[in-house]
Amino acid sequence: MKNLQTGYGGTLVGSIIGTIGNIVSVKPPKRSSEQLSLHCITDGSQWASKTLGNKDGGECTVSCKYDQHQHSTIYNQAGEESSRQEFTLNTPEGSTYVFEALIADCDPSALESSSPMTYDFVLAVDGEPAFTSLAVASSSVSSSPSSSPSSSPSSTPSSSPSSSPSA
């Protein structure tokens, strides 16, 4: 159901600060990995090989309409280790992100008479964010689960060890 007040139909709930209201937009956490370049001196090709290093859940950025109590709570916790908590982001279409995060930043908008005050805050994701999609969950049950998961993990490990010893 779409939230008529804000235009965003999902919810964001922190285990300490509770439900965050007046949400205008949310950028969910991403999943990435740093790219590492490997150089092999003995092969003479001068081409770097790539591998992936540490994984990172990134950040979740939330924009809200100004609410004095909510803004005060988030603003006073921003940058504090004690702001670490579990967050659950439910999207309008039924997907869910669950992640532990710190409130890393709280940035009020400029005060302008022509527009309502908003503020953005950034949740720095700590560890691996979990993502559940109703569409993905139902399609993976109906399709053969052994074809895609077994083919990609077995091909990745077999190619990595053969290239690592020569480097």
Secondary structure, DSSP 4 states (H G I P E B T S, - for coil): ---TTTS---EEEETTTEEE-SEEEEEPPP-EEEEEEE--STT---PPEEEEEEEE--EEEEEEE--HHHHHHHHHHTT-GGG-EEEEEE-TTS-EEEEEEEEEEEEEPP--TTS--EEEEEEEEEEEEEEE-HHHHHHHHHS-TTHHHHHHHHHHHHHHHHHHHH-
